[in-house]
Amino acid sequence: MIEVTTHERVTVLTLQRPERRNALNLDLCHELDAAARAAVEGGARVLVVTGEGTAFCAGADLTGVYGDEFIEALYGMLHGLTRLPVPIIAAVNGPAIGAGTQLAIACDLRVADDTARFAVPTAKNGMAVDAWTIRTLGKLAGMGPARRMMLAAETIERDEALSCGLADRTGTLDDAVAWAQEIAELAPLTVAYNKLVLNGSRADDERIETEFARVWASEDVREAALARTEKRAPVFEGR
């Protein structure tokens, strides 16, 4: 249910349940989590997550397993993505509803095509999402749009998502991959440190200090200095 394709240092993970509009079930959550981890372990510097067909992800598949086991798998996958040490771009190729919006905001950046839209309509189905989801929506989109999404079950269309910060760029999967390839040329230790600070909490302070020191002690710092003197682009190795 996950197609994995590699474009040099970029790995694309495609949700493949088009018959269910890529709705997340127990197996798909486990597979996406495992595929993302494996890609990073295999050397990917940037991940791109997208959906097959006309939807990014239509939410949780309520016709499948939906209970404590699914909740654990869903949030384990979402929070796991935020902790991976590489940037993740969501190529939002259509509706990202409920768990689809959660998946999009678990990614670090979002490229939205002209059919993209976002919603977390828990107020319509009597369910709930975790506090991380609501707070992250507030940070990304601003409290006004987040309140309308969570309290009035409103949908945020692509243009508003761009204007409020919920989406970062317009474009297709190809555009997302091209951006990912640009990011893959940046210093990976620095990018990983920046992501850790952006996504971390006070509980991560000790690790943040360690990674800060690691960046400054890295060979990549020396490579950048050498590249400046040689008037060339630096080649970062992540060490």
C-alpha positions in Angstrom: 0.0 0.0 0.0 3.1 2.2 0.0 5.0 2.8 -3.2 8.6 3.8 -2.6 10.5 5.6 -5.4 14.0 7.1 -5.2 15.2 10.3 -7.0 18.9 10.5 -6.0 18.8 11.6 -2.3 15.0 12.1 -2.3 12.5 9.3 -1.5 8.9 9.6 -2.5 6.4 7.6 -0.4 3.0 7.2 -2.2 -0.1 6.1 -0.4 -1.8 3.5 -2.6 -5.4 3.0 -1.7 -7.1 5.0 -4.4 -10.2 2.9 -4.1 -10.6 4.4 -0.6 -9.1 7.7 -1.5 -6.0 6.8 0.4 -7.8 6.6 3.7 -5.6 5.5 6.5 -6.2 2.1 8.1 -4.1 0.1 10.6 -1.9 -1.5 7.9 -1.3 1.7 6.0 -0.2 3.5 9.2 2.3 0.8 10.0 3.6 0.6 6.4 4.1 4.4 6.1 5.9 4.5 9.4 8.2 1.6 8.4 8.8 2.9 4.9 9.8 6.4 6.2 12.2 5.0 8.7 13.7 2.6 6.2 14.2 5.5 3.7 16.1 7.5 6.2 18.2 4.6 7.3 18.9 4.0 3.6 20.4 7.5 3.2 17.5 9.6 2.0 18.0 13.3 2.8 14.4 14.4 2.1 11.1 12.5 2.0 8.1 13.4 -0.1 4.7 12.0 0.9 1.8 12.0 -1.5 -1.3 10.0 -2.5 -2.2 8.0 -5.6 -5.1 9.3 -7.6 -7.2 12.3 -6.9 -6.9 12.5 -3.1 -3.9 13.0 -0.8 -5.6 11.2 2.1 -9.4 11.2 2.8 -8.9 10.6 6.5 -9.2 7.5 8.6 -10.9 4.5 7.1 -13.9 4.1 9.4 -14.8 0.8 7.6 -11.7 -0.8 8.9 -10.2 -1.3 12.3 -10.9 1.7 14.4 -10.1 1.5 18.1 -7.2 1.8 20.5 -4.9 -0.2 18.2 -5.5 2.1 15.3 -5.2 5.2 17.4 -1.8 4.0 18.7 -0.7 3.2 15.1 -1.9 6.6 13.7 -0.2 8.7 16.3 2.9 6.6 16.5 3.3 7.2 12.7 2.5 10.9 12.8 4.7 11.7 15.7 7.4 9.4 14.3 7.5 11.6 11.2 8.0 14.7 13.2 11.0 13.0 14.9 12.8 11.8 11.8 16.0 13.8 11.2 15.2 14.7 7.6 12.7 17.2 6.1 9.5 15.7 4.9 7.4 17.4 2.2 3.7 16.7 1.8 2.7 16.9 -1.9 -1.0 17.5 -1.3 -2.6 16.4 -4.5 -6.3 16.8 -3.5 -8.3 16.6 -0.3 -6.5 16.1 3.0 -9.3 15.5 5.3 -9.2 14.5 9.0 -6.2 12.2 9.4 -5.1 13.5 5.9 -4.6 17.0 7.4 -2.9 15.4 10.3 -0.5 13.6 8.0 0.1 16.9 6.0 1.0 18.8 9.2 3.2 16.0 10.5 5.3 16.8 7.4 7.6 19.8 7.6 6.5 21.5 4.4 3.5 21.3 2.2 3.2 21.8 -1.6 -0.5 22.0 -2.6 -1.9 21.6 -6.0 -5.1 23.4 -7.2 -7.4 20.7 -5.8 -5.9 20.6 -2.3 -8.0 21.4 0.7 -7.8 20.8 4.4 -10.3 19.9 7.1 -10.5 18.2 10.5 -14.3 17.7 10.8 -14.3 15.9 14.1 -17.2 18.1 15.3 -19.3 16.5 12.5 -18.5 12.9 13.6 -18.3 13.1 17.4 -14.6 12.1 17.4 -11.5 14.0 18.6 -7.9 14.5 17.6 -5.0 14.9 20.0 -3.8 18.2 21.4 -0.7 18.1 19.2 -2.9 18.3 16.1 -4.9 21.3 17.3 -1.9 23.2 18.6 0.1 22.5 15.4 -2.8 23.7 13.3 -2.8 26.9 15.3 1.0 27.4 14.9 0.9 26.8 11.1 -2.4 28.3 10.0 -2.9 30.9 12.8 -5.5 30.7 15.5 -8.3 32.2 13.4 -8.3 29.5 10.7 -7.5 26.8 13.3 -10.5 27.8 15.4 -12.8 27.8 12.3 -11.5 24.3 11.4 -11.9 22.9 14.9 -14.9 24.7 16.2 -17.0 25.2 13.1 -15.7 22.2 11.1 -14.8 24.5 8.2 -12.7 23.5 5.2 -9.6 25.5 4.2 -9.3 25.7 0.5 -5.9 25.8 -1.3 -5.6 29.6 -1.7 -6.4 30.3 1.9 -4.1 27.6 3.0 -1.3 29.4 1.1 -2.2 32.8 2.5 -2.4 31.6 6.1 0.7 29.4 6.1 -0.9 26.0 6.2 0.6 25.4 2.7 4.0 26.6 1.7 3.9 26.5 -2.1 1.7 25.7 -5.0 2.6 22.9 -7.3 2.4 19.2 -8.3 4.3 16.2 -7.1 7.1 17.0 -9.6 7.4 20.5 -8.1 7.6 18.9 -4.6 10.3 16.5 -5.7 12.3 19.4 -7.4 12.1 21.4 -4.1 13.2 18.3 -2.2 16.2 17.9 -4.4 17.2 21.4 -3.7 16.9 20.9 0.0 18.9 17.6 -0.2 21.9 19.6 -1.2 21.9 21.6 2.1 23.9 20.6 5.1 22.1 17.6 6.6 23.3 18.0 10.1 22.2 21.6 10.2 18.8 20.8 8.7 18.3 18.0 11.2 19.2 20.3 14.1 16.9 23.0 12.8 14.0 20.5 12.5 14.7 19.2 16.0 14.5 22.8 17.4 11.3 23.6 15.4 9.5 20.4 16.5 11.0 19.9 19.9 10.0 20.8 23.4 11.9 21.6 26.6 12.3 17.9 27.2 14.6 18.0 24.1 16.9 20.7 25.4 19.8 18.5 26.3 19.6 16.7 22.9 19.3 20.1 21.2 22.5 21.3 22.9 24.3 18.1 21.8 23.2 18.5 18.2 24.2 22.2 18.2 27.7 21.3 19.2 27.8 18.5 16.7 27.0 20.8 13.8 29.8 23.2 14.8 32.3 20.4 15.1 31.3 18.8 11.8 33.4 18.4 8.7 30.6 20.1 6.8 31.5 23.4 8.5 35.0 23.1 7.3 33.8 22.0 3.8 31.7 25.2 3.6 34.6 27.3 4.5 36.9 25.6 2.0 34.2 25.9 -0.7 34.0 29.7 -0.1 37.8 30.0 -0.7 37.7 27.8 -3.8 34.6 29.7 -5.1 32.5 26.5 -5.6 29.3 25.0 -4.1 30.0 23.0 -1.0 29.4 19.2 -1.0 27.9 18.2 2.3 28.4 14.7 3.6 26.5 14.9 6.9 29.5 14.3 9.1 
